[in-house]
Amino acid sequence: MSLDSLGSSTEINLRLILVSGKTKEFLFSPNDSASDIAKHVYDNWPMDWEEEQVSSPNILRVIYQGRFLHGNVTLGALKLPFGKTTVMHLVARETLPEPNSQGQRNREKTGESNCCVIL
C-alpha cells in the first residue's frame, strides 16, 4: 500500500486528516474496512504525526462526510472513486456516537410543524 502505485484502477487513495490539521495519503483496497484502515495507519504511523500517536488502533475512528464509519464498513460499500483522492478525518475516540442522535436533536430544536396558511 504505497503511493508508488497511485492511479491503480483497483486501489482507493485516502487523504486522512488529523484534528491537528496534519494530513497523509494512503492507498487501500475497496475490500478494506474502517477497522482495517485504523490498523494500517496505526501500524504505519507517519513520522510527522508523532505528537498525535495513539496507544491502540481500536480508538482510531474514521469520519467520512461528517459521519463516523463503523468498523465493518468497507470502502467499496461507500462507492469511492478509483484514481481520485478521497478525504477522510481520523480521530482518537473510545466509542462511536449513537446513530442518528445528532439528527434527532436537530429536528427537535427546529420545532418544525406542517401547517399552512390559506389567504
MOPAC internal coordinates of N, CA, C and O (Angstrom, degrees):
PM7 1SCF
backbone

  N    0.0000 0     0.00 0     0.00 0    0    0    0
  C    1.4380 1     0.00 0     0.00 0    1    0    0
  C    1.5235 1   110.58 1     0.00 0    2    1    0
  O    1.2310 1   119.98 1  -118.33 1    3    2    1
  N    1.2893 1   117.64 1    61.67 1    3    2    1
  C    1.4553 1   120.48 1   178.50 1    5    3    2
  C    1.5138 1   109.63 1  -107.82 1    6    5    3
  O    1.2310 1   120.71 1   -18.08 1    7    6    5
  N    1.3021 1   116.24 1   161.92 1    7    6    5
  C    1.4578 1   120.60 1  -178.71 1    9    7    6
  C    1.5266 1   112.10 1   -73.27 1   10    9    7
  O    1.2310 1   120.07 1   172.68 1   11   10    9
  N    1.3397 1   117.48 1    -7.32 1   11   10    9
  C    1.4582 1   120.86 1  -179.43 1   13   11   10
  C    1.5208 1   111.31 1   -61.10 1   14   13   11
  O    1.2310 1   120.28 1   149.11 1   15   14   13
  N    1.3284 1   117.08 1   -30.89 1   15   14   13
  C    1.4497 1   119.79 1  -176.87 1   17   15   14
  C    1.5282 1   112.07 1   -97.84 1   18   17   15
  O    1.2310 1   120.33 1  -158.40 1   19   18   17
  N    1.3314 1   116.97 1    21.60 1   19   18   17
  C    1.4565 1   121.23 1   178.92 1   21   19   18
  C    1.5223 1   109.93 1   -54.63 1   22   21   19
  O    1.2310 1   121.27 1   -40.59 1   23   22   21
  N    1.3176 1   115.18 1   139.41 1   23   22   21
  C    1.4506 1   118.25 1  -178.63 1   25   23   22
  C    1.5190 1   111.71 1    97.41 1   26   25   23
  O    1.2310 1   120.39 1   175.17 1   27   26   25
  N    1.3203 1   116.85 1    -4.83 1   27   26   25
  C    1.4599 1   120.36 1   177.08 1   29   27   26
  C    1.5219 1   108.90 1   -60.51 1   30   29   27
  O    1.2310 1   120.57 1   -37.91 1   31   30   29
  N    1.3040 1   116.52 1   142.09 1   31   30   29
  C    1.4579 1   119.42 1  -177.66 1   33   31   30
  C    1.5235 1   112.28 1   -80.20 1   34   33   31
  O    1.2310 1   120.08 1  -179.46 1   35   34   33
  N    1.3203 1   117.46 1     0.54 1   35   34   33
  C    1.4599 1   119.47 1  -179.38 1   37   35   34
  C    1.5214 1   112.99 1  -118.83 1   38   37   35
  O    1.2310 1   120.01 1  -173.77 1   39   38   37
  N    1.3295 1   117.58 1     6.23 1   39   38   37
  C    1.4559 1   119.28 1  -178.95 1   41   39   38
  C    1.5259 1   110.76 1  -124.88 1   42   41   39
  O    1.2310 1   121.56 1   -26.47 1   43   42   41
  N    1.3180 1   114.62 1   153.53 1   43   42   41
  C    1.4567 1   121.78 1  -179.53 1   45   43   42
  C    1.5196 1   107.82 1  -112.10 1   46   45   43
  O    1.2310 1   120.60 1   -52.26 1   47   46   45
  N    1.3271 1   116.45 1   127.74 1   47   46   45
  C    1.4533 1   121.93 1   179.06 1   49   47   46
  C    1.5312 1   108.80 1   -90.46 1   50   49   47
  O    1.2310 1   120.89 1   -60.36 1   51   50   49
  N    1.3312 1   115.90 1   119.64 1   51   50   49
  C    1.4618 1   120.50 1   178.09 1   53   51   50
  C    1.5140 1   109.87 1  -110.07 1   54   53   51
  O    1.2310 1   120.69 1   -49.80 1   55   54   53
  N    1.3247 1   116.28 1   130.20 1   55   54   53
  C    1.4650 1   121.28 1   169.76 1   57   55   54
  C    1.5162 1   105.66 1  -101.21 1   58   57   55
  O    1.2310 1   121.14 1   -68.23 1   59   58   57
  N    1.3318 1   115.42 1   111.77 1   59   58   57
  C    1.4574 1   120.58 1  -178.76 1   61   59   58
  C    1.5248 1   109.37 1   -96.40 1   62   61   59
  O    1.2310 1   121.03 1   -46.30 1   63   62   61
  N    1.3260 1   115.64 1   133.70 1   63   62   61
  C    1.4572 1   121.95 1  -178.66 1   65   63   62
  C    1.5236 1   108.88 1  -115.29 1   66   65   63
  O    1.2310 1   120.93 1   -50.91 1   67   66   65
  N    1.3335 1   115.83 1   129.09 1   67   66   65
  C    1.4580 1   121.07 1   175.42 1   69   67   66
  C    1.5291 1   109.26 1   -85.78 1   70   69   67
  O    1.2310 1   120.67 1   -14.10 1   71   70   69
  N    1.3295 1   116.32 1   165.90 1   71   70   69
  C    1.4594 1   121.32 1   177.45 1   73   71   70
  C    1.5278 1   110.13 1   -57.67 1   74   73   71
  O    1.2310 1   120.12 1   147.24 1   75   74   73
  N    1.3225 1   117.37 1   -32.76 1   75   74   73
  C    1.4689 1   122.27 1  -179.30 1   77   75   74
  C    1.5308 1   111.81 1   -69.96 1   78   77   75
  O    1.2310 1   120.38 1   167.00 1   79   78   77
  N    1.3355 1   116.88 1   -13.00 1   79   78   77
  C    1.4547 1   120.74 1  -178.59 1   81   79   78
  C    1.5218 1   113.53 1    98.31 1   82   81   79
  O    1.2310 1   120.22 1   171.97 1   83   82   81
  N    1.3294 1   117.19 1    -8.03 1   83   82   81
  C    1.4716 1   120.14 1   178.51 1   85   83   82
  C    1.5239 1   109.51 1   -70.53 1   86   85   83
  O    1.2310 1   120.99 1   -36.81 1   87   86   85
  N    1.3334 1   115.71 1   143.19 1   87   86   85
  C    1.4671 1   120.02 1  -179.10 1   89   87   86
  C    1.5169 1   111.04 1  -127.00 1   90   89   87
  O    1.2310 1   121.05 1   -22.12 1   91   90   89
  N    1.3045 1   115.59 1   157.88 1   91   90   89
  C    1.4627 1   122.92 1   174.45 1   93   91   90
  C    1.5192 1   107.45 1  -155.03 1   94   93   91
  O    1.2310 1   120.87 1   -35.14 1   95   94   93
  N    1.3267 1   115.95 1   144.86 1   95   94   93
  C    1.4606 1   119.97 1   179.03 1   97   95   94
  C    1.5252 1   110.81 1  -104.48 1   98   97   95
  O    1.2310 1   121.32 1   -38.85 1   99   98   97
  N    1.3250 1   115.08 1   141.15 1   99   98   97
  C    1.4612 1   123.46 1   179.82 1  101   99   98
  C    1.5284 1   107.87 1  -135.78 1  102  101   99
  O    1.2310 1   120.89 1   -28.55 1  103  102  101
  N    1.3220 1   115.90 1   151.45 1  103  102  101
  C    1.4665 1   121.34 1   174.64 1  105  103  102
  C    1.5238 1   109.58 1  -104.92 1  106  105  103
  O    1.2310 1   120.98 1   -43.19 1  107  106  105
  N    1.3309 1   115.74 1   136.81 1  107  106  105
  C    1.4534 1   121.17 1   179.88 1  109  107  106
  C    1.5195 1   110.27 1  -136.08 1  110  109  107
  O    1.2310 1   121.30 1   -20.02 1  111  110  109
  N    1.3151 1   115.11 1   159.98 1  111  110  109
  C    1.4612 1   122.98 1   174.97 1  113  111  110
  C    1.5293 1   108.51 1   -85.46 1  114  113  111
  O    1.2310 1   119.53 1   -26.85 1  115  114  113
  N    1.3221 1   118.50 1   153.15 1  115  114  113
  C    1.4764 1   120.54 1   175.06 1  117  115  114
  C    1.5222 1   112.45 1   -59.96 1  118  117  115
  O    1.2310 1   120.47 1   157.70 1  119  118  117
  N    1.3425 1   116.70 1   -22.30 1  119  118  117
  C    1.4707 1   120.66 1   179.66 1  121  119  118
  C    1.5199 1   112.82 1   -80.58 1  122  121  119
  O    1.2310 1   120.01 1   168.92 1  123  122  121
  N    1.3416 1   117.59 1   -11.08 1  123  122  121
  C    1.4631 1   120.18 1  -179.62 1  125  123  122
  C    1.5272 1   109.99 1   -72.04 1  126  125  123
  O    1.2310 1   121.76 1   -41.61 1  127  126  125
  N    1.3355 1   114.23 1   138.39 1  127  126  125
  C    1.4658 1   120.33 1  -179.79 1  129  127  126
  C    1.5280 1   109.76 1   -99.36 1  130  129  127
  O    1.2310 1   120.96 1    -7.39 1  131  130  129
  N    1.3191 1   115.77 1   172.61 1  131  130  129
  C    1.4648 1   120.31 1   177.43 1  133  131  130
  C    1.5330 1   110.23 1   -58.48 1  134  133  131
  O    1.2310 1   120.22 1   143.03 1  135  134  133
  N    1.3257 1   117.18 1   -36.97 1  135  134  133
  C    1.4722 1   120.62 1   177.05 1  137  135  134
  C    1.5256 1   111.16 1   -65.60 1  138  137  135
  O    1.2310 1   120.56 1   139.71 1  139  138  137
  N    1.3470 1   116.54 1   -40.29 1  139  138  137
  C    1.4682 1   120.42 1   177.70 1  141  139  138
  C    1.5231 1   110.38 1   -62.05 1  142  141  139
  O    1.2310 1   120.42 1   138.99 1  143  142  141
  N    1.3222 1   116.80 1   -41.01 1  143  142  141
  C    1.4653 1   121.44 1   179.48 1  145  143  142
  C    1.5192 1   109.74 1   -61.88 1  146  145  143
  O    1.2310 1   120.54 1   131.89 1  147  146  145
  N    1.3360 1   116.57 1   -48.11 1  147  146  145
  C    1.4643 1   120.94 1  -179.84 1  149  147  146
  C    1.5259 1   110.95 1   -59.10 1  150  149  147
  O    1.2310 1   120.38 1   136.05 1  151  150  149
  N    1.3301 1   116.87 1   -43.95 1  151  150  149
  C    1.4735 1   120.06 1  -179.44 1  153  151  150
  C    1.5245 1   110.92 1   -66.39 1  154  153  151
  O    1.2310 1   120.01 1   136.43 1  155  154  153
  N    1.3285 1   117.59 1   -43.57 1  155  154  153
  C    1.4646 1   120.75 1  -179.61 1  157  155  154
  C    1.5367 1   110.95 1   -62.16 1  158  157  155
  O    1.2310 1   120.66 1   134.71 1  159  158  157
  N    1.3216 1   116.34 1   -45.29 1  159  158  157
  C    1.4705 1   119.78 1  -179.88 1  161  159  158
  C    1.5257 1   109.76 1   -64.47 1  162  161  159
  O    1.2310 1   120.45 1   137.04 1  163  162  161
  N    1.3317 1   116.74 1   -42.96 1  163  162  161
  C    1.4696 1   120.45 1   178.52 1  165  163  162
  C    1.5322 1   110.78 1   -59.76 1  166  165  163
  O    1.2310 1   120.56 1   135.27 1  167  166  165
  N    1.3360 1   116.54 1   -44.73 1  167  166  165
  C    1.4690 1   121.47 1  -178.66 1  169  167  166
  C    1.5274 1   112.74 1   -71.15 1  170  169  167
  O    1.2310 1   120.15 1   158.05 1  171  170  169
  N    1.3221 1   117.32 1   -21.95 1  171  170  169
  C    1.4721 1   122.38 1  -177.80 1  173  171  170
  C    1.5314 1   109.78 1  -124.17 1  174  173  171
  O    1.2310 1   121.17 1  -136.76 1  175  174  173
  N    1.3267 1   115.36 1    43.24 1  175  174  173
  C    1.4697 1   121.23 1  -174.47 1  177  175  174
  C    1.5331 1   110.40 1   -57.79 1  178  177  175
  O    1.2310 1   119.81 1   -57.20 1  179  178  177
  N    1.3243 1   117.96 1   122.80 1  179  178  177
  C    1.4717 1   120.64 1  -178.32 1  181  179  178
  C    1.5209 1   112.77 1   -61.90 1  182  181  179
  O    1.2310 1   121.08 1   -36.12 1  183  182  181
  N    1.3269 1   115.53 1   143.88 1  183  182  181
  C    1.4714 1   121.45 1  -179.04 1  185  183  182
  C    1.5285 1   111.73 1   -57.71 1  186  185  183
  O    1.2310 1   120.37 1   139.43 1  187  186  185
  N    1.3354 1   116.90 1   -40.57 1  187  186  185
  C    1.4631 1   118.72 1  -176.29 1  189  187  186
  C    1.5391 1   112.97 1   -80.12 1  190  189  187
  O    1.2310 1   120.15 1  -176.70 1  191  190  189
  N    1.3322 1   117.32 1     3.30 1  191  190  189
  C    1.4666 1   121.64 1   173.69 1  193  191  190
  C    1.5276 1   111.03 1  -103.37 1  194  193  191
  O    1.2310 1   120.48 1  -167.61 1  195  194  193
  N    1.3254 1   116.69 1    12.39 1  195  194  193
  C    1.4621 1   121.36 1  -172.33 1  197  195  194
  C    1.5301 1   113.09 1   -51.51 1  198  197  195
  O    1.2310 1   120.26 1   140.11 1  199  198  197
  N    1.3305 1   117.11 1   -39.89 1  199  198  197
  C    1.4719 1   120.64 1  -178.08 1  201  199  198
  C    1.5271 1   112.42 1   -65.56 1  202  201  199
  O    1.2310 1   120.13 1   156.60 1  203  202  201
  N    1.3180 1   117.36 1   -23.40 1  203  202  201
  C    1.4626 1   121.46 1  -178.32 1  205  203  202
  C    1.5267 1   113.29 1   -98.99 1  206  205  203
  O    1.2310 1   119.76 1  -173.45 1  207  206  205
  N    1.3292 1   118.07 1     6.55 1  207  206  205
  C    1.4696 1   122.14 1  -177.60 1  209  207  206
  C    1.5263 1   110.71 1   -52.01 1  210  209  207
  O    1.2310 1   120.63 1   -45.17 1  211  210  209
  N    1.3295 1   116.40 1   134.83 1  211  210  209
  C    1.4637 1   121.45 1   179.37 1  213  211  210
  C    1.5255 1   109.31 1  -105.98 1  214  213  211
  O    1.2310 1   121.01 1   -14.55 1  215  214  213
  N    1.3289 1   115.68 1   165.45 1  215  214  213
  C    1.4640 1   120.62 1  -175.34 1  217  215  214
  C    1.5238 1   113.88 1   -83.42 1  218  217  215
  O    1.2310 1   120.39 1   162.52 1  219  218  217
  N    1.3457 1   116.86 1   -17.48 1  219  218  217
  C    1.4622 1   119.69 1  -175.82 1  221  219  218
  C    1.5249 1   109.75 1  -156.37 1  222  221  219
  O    1.2310 1   120.09 1   -33.71 1  223  222  221
  N    1.3440 1   117.43 1   146.29 1  223  222  221
  C    1.4672 1   118.81 1   175.93 1  225  223  222
  C    1.5297 1   111.84 1   -68.65 1  226  225  223
  O    1.2310 1   120.37 1   161.95 1  227  226  225
  N    1.3362 1   116.91 1   -18.05 1  227  226  225
  C    1.4612 1   121.06 1  -176.69 1  229  227  226
  C    1.5219 1   113.80 1   -68.91 1  230  229  227
  O    1.2310 1   119.82 1   164.94 1  231  230  229
  N    1.3395 1   117.96 1   -15.06 1  231  230  229
  C    1.4670 1   118.93 1   178.97 1  233  231  230
  C    1.5306 1   112.12 1  -102.08 1  234  233  231
  O    1.2310 1   120.40 1  -179.99 1  235  234  233
  N    1.3445 1   116.84 1     0.01 1  235  234  233
  C    1.4597 1   119.33 1   176.93 1  237  235  234
  C    1.5281 1   109.20 1   -81.37 1  238  237  235
  O    1.2310 1   120.99 1   -51.31 1  239  238  237
  N    1.3115 1   115.71 1   128.69 1  239  238  237
  C    1.4649 1   121.65 1  -179.58 1  241  239  238
  C    1.5190 1   109.43 1  -121.79 1  242  241  239
  O    1.2310 1   121.00 1   -39.06 1  243  242  241
  N    1.3236 1   115.69 1   140.94 1  243  242  241
  C    1.4616 1   121.92 1   179.86 1  245  243  242
  C    1.5277 1   107.90 1  -104.06 1  246  245  243
  O    1.2310 1   120.97 1   -47.60 1  247  246  245
  N    1.3324 1   115.75 1   132.40 1  247  246  245
  C    1.4628 1   121.63 1   178.22 1  249  247  246
  C    1.5266 1   107.84 1  -116.31 1  250  249  247
  O    1.2310 1   120.78 1   -51.51 1  251  250  249
  N    1.3263 1   116.11 1   128.49 1  251  250  249
  C    1.4613 1   121.87 1   178.54 1  253  251  250
  C    1.5246 1   108.03 1  -129.63 1  254  253  251
  O    1.2310 1   120.72 1   -54.20 1  255  254  253
  N    1.3146 1   116.22 1   125.80 1  255  254  253
  C    1.4610 1   123.07 1  -178.95 1  257  255  254
  C    1.5224 1   111.60 1    50.87 1  258  257  255
  O    1.2310 1   121.34 1  -136.22 1  259  258  257
  N    1.3297 1   115.03 1    43.78 1  259  258  257
  C    1.4588 1   121.10 1   175.10 1  261  259  258
  C    1.5120 1   115.71 1    79.34 1  262  261  259
  O    1.2310 1   120.01 1  -174.69 1  263  262  261
  N    1.3249 1   117.59 1     5.31 1  263  262  261
  C    1.4643 1   120.43 1  -178.39 1  265  263  262
  C    1.5208 1   111.25 1  -121.97 1  266  265  263
  O    1.2310 1   121.03 1   -40.81 1  267  266  265
  N    1.3276 1   115.64 1   139.19 1  267  266  265
  C    1.4539 1   120.27 1   174.49 1  269  267  266
  C    1.5242 1   108.69 1   -71.66 1  270  269  267
  O    1.2310 1   120.72 1   -48.41 1  271  270  269
  N    1.3309 1   116.22 1   131.59 1  271  270  269
  C    1.4607 1   120.28 1   177.19 1  273  271  270
  C    1.5247 1   109.24 1   -87.68 1  274  273  271
  O    1.2310 1   120.55 1   -48.85 1  275  274  273
  N    1.3102 1   116.56 1   131.15 1  275  274  273
  C    1.4611 1   119.46 1   174.80 1  277  275  274
  C    1.5178 1   108.30 1   -72.12 1  278  277  275
  O    1.2310 1   120.56 1   -27.39 1  279  278  277
  N    1.3250 1   116.54 1   152.61 1  279  278  277
  C    1.4547 1   123.18 1  -172.20 1  281  279  278
  C    1.5085 1   116.24 1   -53.65 1  282  281  279
  O    1.2310 1   120.04 1   150.04 1  283  282  281
  N    1.3480 1   117.53 1   -29.96 1  283  282  281
  C    1.4617 1   119.87 1  -175.33 1  285  283  282
  C    1.5286 1   113.25 1   -92.80 1  286  285  283
  O    1.2310 1   119.51 1   179.60 1  287  286  285
  N    1.3298 1   118.55 1    -0.40 1  287  286  285
  C    1.4662 1   120.95 1   179.39 1  289  287  286
  C    1.5249 1   109.33 1   -74.68 1  290  289  287
  O    1.2310 1   120.87 1   -54.94 1  291  290  289
  N    1.3540 1   115.95 1   125.06 1  291  290  289
  C    1.4688 1   119.17 1  -179.61 1  293  291  290
  C    1.5280 1   110.32 1   -92.58 1  294  293  291
  O    1.2310 1   121.61 1   -21.52 1  295  294  293
  N    1.3263 1   114.52 1   158.48 1  295  294  293
  C    1.4640 1   119.76 1   177.44 1  297  295  294
  C    1.5208 1   110.22 1   -63.48 1  298  297  295
  O    1.2310 1   120.27 1   144.78 1  299  298  297
  N    1.3336 1   117.10 1   -35.22 1  299  298  297
  C    1.4614 1   120.88 1   178.24 1  301  299  298
  C    1.5216 1   111.77 1   -61.97 1  302  301  299
  O    1.2310 1   120.43 1   142.70 1  303  302  301
  N    1.3331 1   116.78 1   -37.30 1  303  302  301
  C    1.4637 1   120.51 1   179.30 1  305  303  302
  C    1.5261 1   111.35 1   -65.17 1  306  305  303
  O    1.2310 1   120.26 1   153.88 1  307  306  305
  N    1.3204 1   117.10 1   -26.12 1  307  306  305
  C    1.4634 1   121.39 1   179.10 1  309  307  306
  C    1.5241 1   111.99 1   -82.77 1  310  309  307
  O    1.2310 1   120.75 1   174.25 1  311  310  309
  N    1.3384 1   116.18 1    -5.75 1  311  310  309
  C    1.4682 1   122.97 1  -179.66 1  313  311  310
  C    1.5337 1   112.17 1    55.62 1  314  313  311
  O    1.2310 1   121.39 1  -134.05 1  315  314  313
  N    1.3335 1   114.95 1    45.95 1  315  314  313
  C    1.4634 1   120.02 1   178.89 1  317  315  314
  C    1.5213 1   109.94 1   -74.65 1  318  317  315
  O    1.2310 1   120.31 1   -34.68 1  319  318  317
  N    1.3300 1   117.00 1   145.32 1  319  318  317
  C    1.4701 1   120.07 1  -177.28 1  321  319  318
  C    1.5243 1   113.21 1   -76.06 1  322  321  319
  O    1.2310 1   120.78 1   -36.29 1  323  322  321
  N    1.3330 1   116.11 1   143.71 1  323  322  321
  C    1.4566 1   121.10 1   173.67 1  325  323  322
  C    1.5288 1   107.95 1   -81.21 1  326  325  323
  O    1.2310 1   120.57 1   -30.56 1  327  326  325
  N    1.3202 1   116.52 1   149.44 1  327  326  325
  C    1.4570 1   120.44 1   174.17 1  329  327  326
  C    1.5206 1   114.58 1    76.58 1  330  329  327
  O    1.2310 1   120.01 1  -178.45 1  331  330  329
  N    1.3322 1   117.59 1     1.55 1  331  330  329
  C    1.4599 1   121.13 1   176.18 1  333  331  330
  C    1.5145 1   107.56 1  -124.27 1  334  333  331
  O    1.2310 1   120.91 1   -22.88 1  335  334  333
  N    1.3252 1   115.87 1   157.12 1  335  334  333
  C    1.4617 1   120.10 1   179.59 1  337  335  334
  C    1.5235 1   109.87 1   -90.46 1  338  337  335
  O    1.2310 1   120.96 1   -52.45 1  339  338  337
  N    1.3185 1   115.77 1   127.55 1  339  338  337
  C    1.4599 1   122.03 1   175.83 1  341  339  338
  C    1.5206 1   107.76 1  -106.50 1  342  341  339
  O    1.2310 1   120.82 1   -46.99 1  343  342  341
  N    1.3303 1   116.05 1   133.01 1  343  342  341
  C    1.4611 1   120.98 1  -178.25 1  345  343  342
  C    1.5272 1   109.83 1   -97.37 1  346  345  343
  O    1.2310 1   121.10 1   -47.88 1  347  346  345
  N    1.3238 1   115.49 1   132.12 1  347  346  345
  C    1.4654 1   121.93 1   174.73 1  349  347  346
  C    1.5186 1   108.17 1  -136.08 1  350  349  347
  O    1.2310 1   120.63 1   -21.73 1  351  350  349
  N    1.3149 1   116.39 1   158.27 1  351  350  349
  C    1.4585 1   121.03 1   176.39 1  353  351  350
  C    1.5202 1   109.03 1  -101.11 1  354  353  351
  O    1.2310 1   121.21 1   -31.32 1  355  354  353
  N    1.3119 1   115.28 1   148.68 1  355  354  353
  C    1.4632 1   122.04 1   178.96 1  357  355  354
  C    1.5177 1   107.43 1  -124.85 1  358  357  355
  O    1.2310 1   120.41 1   -59.52 1  359  358  357
  N    1.3225 1   116.83 1   120.48 1  359  358  357
  C    1.4601 1   121.20 1  -178.04 1  361  359  358
  C    1.5225 1   110.28 1  -129.67 1  362  361  359
  O    1.2310 1   121.21 1   -24.52 1  363  362  361
  N    1.3349 1   115.28 1   155.48 1  363  362  361
  C    1.4669 1   121.13 1   174.76 1  365  363  362
  C    1.5240 1   106.92 1   -95.45 1  366  365  363
  O    1.2310 1   121.15 1   -61.16 1  367  366  365
  N    1.3217 1   115.41 1   118.84 1  367  366  365
  C    1.4669 1   120.30 1  -178.16 1  369  367  366
  C    1.5230 1   107.79 1  -154.36 1  370  369  367
  O    1.2310 1   120.76 1   -48.25 1  371  370  369
  N    1.3316 1   116.15 1   131.75 1  371  370  369
  C    1.4649 1   121.01 1  -177.04 1  373  371  370
  C    1.5252 1   112.76 1   -63.75 1  374  373  371
  O    1.2310 1   120.29 1   135.29 1  375  374  373
  N    1.3305 1   117.05 1   -44.71 1  375  374  373
  C    1.4645 1   120.39 1  -175.30 1  377  375  374
  C    1.5239 1   110.16 1  -130.55 1  378  377  375
  O    1.2310 1   121.38 1   -20.45 1  379  378  377
  N    1.3209 1   114.96 1   159.55 1  379  378  377
  C    1.4568 1   120.49 1   174.76 1  381  379  378
  C    1.5240 1   109.00 1   -85.36 1  382  381  379
  O    1.2310 1   120.04 1   -31.81 1  383  382  381
  N    1.3289 1   117.53 1   148.19 1  383  382  381
  C    1.4669 1   118.63 1   175.54 1  385  383  382
  C    1.5212 1   110.19 1   -68.12 1  386  385  383
  O    1.2310 1   120.80 1   -20.28 1  387  386  385
  N    1.3196 1   116.07 1   159.72 1  387  386  385
  C    1.4680 1   120.33 1   177.85 1  389  387  386
  C    1.5257 1   109.58 1   -64.23 1  390  389  387
  O    1.2310 1   119.61 1   -41.36 1  391  390  389
  N    1.3220 1   118.36 1   138.64 1  391  390  389
  C    1.4714 1   120.60 1   179.14 1  393  391  390
  C    1.5279 1   111.26 1   -59.45 1  394  393  391
  O    1.2310 1   121.17 1   -43.54 1  395  394  393
  N    1.3280 1   115.36 1   136.46 1  395  394  393
  C    1.4663 1   123.02 1   175.81 1  397  395  394
  C    1.5225 1   115.55 1    62.76 1  398  397  395
  O    1.2310 1   118.90 1  -173.49 1  399  398  397
  N    1.3255 1   119.70 1     6.51 1  399  398  397
  C    1.4605 1   119.48 1  -178.46 1  401  399  398
  C    1.5268 1   110.68 1   -64.50 1  402  401  399
  O    1.2310 1   120.09 1   140.67 1  403  402  401
  N    1.3360 1   117.43 1   -39.33 1  403  402  401
  C    1.4554 1   120.94 1  -179.34 1  405  403  402
  C    1.5278 1   110.27 1   -68.04 1  406  405  403
  O    1.2310 1   119.95 1   135.28 1  407  406  405
  N    1.3098 1   117.69 1   -44.72 1  407  406  405
  C    1.4512 1   121.57 1  -179.57 1  409  407  406
  C    1.5188 1   112.10 1   -61.80 1  410  409  407
  O    1.2310 1   120.68 1   140.28 1  411  410  409
  N    1.3197 1   116.30 1   -39.72 1  411  410  409
  C    1.4596 1   120.39 1   179.95 1  413  411  410
  C    1.5222 1   109.98 1   -64.30 1  414  413  411
  O    1.2310 1   119.96 1   135.33 1  415  414  413
  N    1.3338 1   117.68 1   -44.67 1  415  414  413
  C    1.4572 1   121.79 1   179.22 1  417  415  414
  C    1.5236 1   110.96 1   -60.79 1  418  417  415
  O    1.2310 1   120.51 1   138.38 1  419  418  417
  N    1.3389 1   116.63 1   -41.62 1  419  418  417
  C    1.4600 1   119.75 1  -179.92 1  421  419  418
  C    1.5209 1   111.02 1   -63.31 1  422  421  419
  O    1.2310 1   120.01 1   140.32 1  423  422  421
  N    1.3215 1   117.59 1   -39.68 1  423  422  421
  C    1.4690 1   120.30 1   179.66 1  425  423  422
  C    1.5213 1   110.18 1   -65.27 1  426  425  423
  O    1.2310 1   120.33 1   140.49 1  427  426  425
  N    1.3383 1   116.97 1   -39.51 1  427  426  425
  C    1.4595 1   119.86 1  -179.34 1  429  427  426
  C    1.5304 1   110.92 1   -66.60 1  430  429  427
  O    1.2310 1   120.05 1   142.85 1  431  430  429
  N    1.3226 1   117.51 1   -37.15 1  431  430  429
  C    1.4671 1   121.34 1  -179.28 1  433  431  430
  C    1.5163 1   112.16 1   -64.97 1  434  433  431
  O    1.2310 1   119.81 1   142.53 1  435  434  433
  N    1.3208 1   117.97 1   -37.47 1  435  434  433
  C    1.4510 1   120.14 1  -174.78 1  437  435  434
  C    1.5142 1   111.74 1   -73.37 1  438  437  435
  O    1.2310 1   119.84 1   155.61 1  439  438  437
  N    1.3220 1   117.90 1   -24.39 1  439  438  437
  C    1.4525 1   120.93 1   178.91 1  441  439  438
  C    1.5181 1   112.84 1    58.24 1  442  441  439
  O    1.2310 1   120.95 1  -140.80 1  443  442  441
  N    1.3102 1   115.78 1    39.20 1  443  442  441
  C    1.4552 1   120.17 1  -177.65 1  445  443  442
  C    1.5243 1   111.26 1   -62.20 1  446  445  443
  O    1.2310 1   121.64 1   -37.28 1  447  446  445
  N    1.3310 1   114.46 1   142.72 1  447  446  445
  C    1.4566 1   118.56 1   173.45 1  449  447  446
  C    1.5177 1   107.36 1  -133.34 1  450  449  447
  O    1.2310 1   120.77 1   -21.10 1  451  450  449
  N    1.3021 1   116.12 1   158.90 1  451  450  449
  C    1.4630 1   121.23 1  -177.51 1  453  451  450
  C    1.5171 1   110.61 1  -109.80 1  454  453  451
  O    1.2310 1   120.09 1  -115.43 1  455  454  453
  N    1.3259 1   117.44 1    64.57 1  455  454  453
  C    1.4479 1   118.79 1   177.49 1  457  455  454
  C    1.5264 1   108.90 1  -115.64 1  458  457  455
  O    1.2310 1   121.06 1   -17.44 1  459  458  457
  N    1.2788 1   115.57 1   162.56 1  459  458  457
  C    1.4551 1   118.81 1   178.75 1  461  459  458
  C    1.5229 1   109.20 1  -136.53 1  462  461  459
  O    1.2310 1   121.57 1   -19.62 1  463  462  461
  N    1.3263 1   114.60 1   160.38 1  463  462  461
  C    1.4608 1   120.53 1   179.27 1  465  463  462
  C    1.5199 1   107.85 1  -114.97 1  466  465  463
  O    1.2310 1   120.52 1   -51.30 1  467  466  465
  N    1.3299 1   116.61 1   128.70 1  467  466  465
  C    1.4672 1   120.79 1   178.13 1  469  467  466
  C    1.5278 1   107.27 1  -104.71 1  470  469  467
  O    1.2310 1   120.79 1   -57.92 1  471  470  469
  N    1.3138 1   116.10 1   122.08 1  471  470  469
  C    1.4792 1   120.81 1  -178.50 1  473  471  470
  C    1.5010 1   111.90 1   -99.29 1  474  473  471
  O    1.2310 1   120.10 1   180.00 1  475  474  473

